[in-house]
């Protein structure tokens, strides 16, 4: 008898509370508290009116039908957040506050419209996956513990006019994703403002502002985005081009950073038509060597293991060595046709194209570096020709 009682008690405590099911059009108004999951089924619409406050304890709101919420607050303790599963653009969440969740909004496929939201103190603000489309616009991501906005799985969600501030690891992270638009956003006081990682992640990052981040933009693991028309102001590092990444960096204003642009580990970006102004070091090469790449690059990449990718604990997508191999190995990083500021221009006029500018750190300053006991020559920067007038009209 005692054995069967223990079995019954174990079953009782292990069984989660039954979900609250919304299977017809429903309106929520005012204050509501939930300790069980809420599921909005296909064909049903849940409308949450302005001023409503929804509180979840160890639960989540899962929508497979339609959600229309405006001016509401979603919060709770140990709660999972909102899950949107394959919803279309008739699901619209606007001017809402979502805080304290594991993931504020989890988008699995579909094309929801997320506008004017404030996402704060979540582990992840918004995660978009499953080839989702839709739009994230005029949202504010603040003090999220891992990342404000995480887009992956070949999703094309547009991100426009958002503010990312004080997020502890990343403001936004693009991982195997290609947003249709990534424009007009503001990144302030994040550990890393924007991370763009892995081959196939090649959006155009246009007209954004990055200010007072530890790293403004990091491009990693063979990503090849276009970085155009951005303002990078007062960051510890502006652009960090890392591990076989070859972005196009053009038309940006890079000002008053510790290092304006840092290139490392077999990366060969095209750096042209930018304005470098009053950085402690405009351009720096670090562990950057065509000789290292030719000798060890392929083997090093073959030896990479990553049981964890970004945050989801999934294996790293396979990328062929042909896709990751450098197309040109001549010991040079191209940075011609940039404006280096008034003083930089005068210095270049004095030392010429073969000189060693004080604002560039490369193989002219540090001839070699040591990696695993072997010595490799540090690449050099081709800074000629240079512009005599500013390349952009970007204002501070």
BELMO-V599905 format. One line per field, one symbol per residue. ss: DSSP state (A for helix, B for strand, O for the rest). phi: phi as a letter, one per 30 degrees, with the letter a starting at -180 (. if undefined). psi: psi as a letter, one per 20 degrees, with the letter a starting at -180 (. if undefined). A space follows every 50 residues. Layout:
ss = ???
phi = ???
psi = ???
//
This chain:
ss = OAAAAAAAAAAAAAOOOOOBBBOOOBBBOOBBBBOOOBBBOOOOBBBBOO OOBBBBBOOBBBBOOBBBBBOOBBBBBOBOBBBBBOOOOOOBBBOOBBBO BOBBBBBBOOOOBBBOOBBBOOOBBBBBBOOOOOBBBOOBBBOOOOBBBB BBOOOOOBBBOOBBBOOOOBBBBBBOOOOOOBBOOBBBOOOBBBBBBOOO OOOBBBOOBBBOOOBBBBBBOOOOOBBBOOBBBOOOBBBBBBOOOOOBBB OOBBBOOOBBBBBBOOOOOBBBOOBBBOOOBBBBBBOOOAAAAAAAAAAA AAOOOOOOOOOOOOOOOOOOAAAAOOOOOOOBBBOOOOBOAAAAAAAAAA AOOOOOOOOBBOOOOOOBBBBOOBBBBOOBBBOOOOOOOOOOOOOO
phi = .dedddddddddddddddddcccbebccbicbbbcbdcccdejcccccde idbcbcchbbcccccbbbbbicbcalchcdjccccidcdddbcbhccbbi cdbebccciiadcbbidccbhcdbdbcbaihdciacbhcbcbhddcadbb cbiidbedbbhcbcbiddcbdbbcbhbbedbbbicbbbhcebdbcbbiej cbdccbhcbbbicdbdbccbhidbdccbicccbicdbddccbhicbdccb icccbhcdbdbccbhicbdccbhcccbhddbdbbcbhcaddddddbeddd ddddbbdbbhcdicddddbddddcdddbbcibcdbdiccciddddddddd cidcdcddcbcaddcbdbbcbhiccbdddccdccdbdcbecbcdcd
psi = ghghgggggggghipqqqqppojrpqpppbpqqpjqqppoqpiqppppqq iqopppokaropoidppoppkrpprapkqhapponkqaiiopoqkqpoqj rgogpoonaamrpopkqooqkrgpfpppakkqcapoqkqpopkqhgqgpo palkqkpqopkrpopkphgpgqpoolqmphqnqkqpopkqgpfppopqpi nlrpoplrpopkqgpgpppqljqmrpopkqpookqgpepooqmkpmrooq kqoopkrgpgpppqmkpmrooqkqoookqgpgpppplophggghgigghg hhippnippdiikqqppppqhhhiqphpnjjqpplrkqpkrghhggghhg hrhjrnqijpobihhohrrpoliqpqpprrpniqrqqirqhrkpq.
//
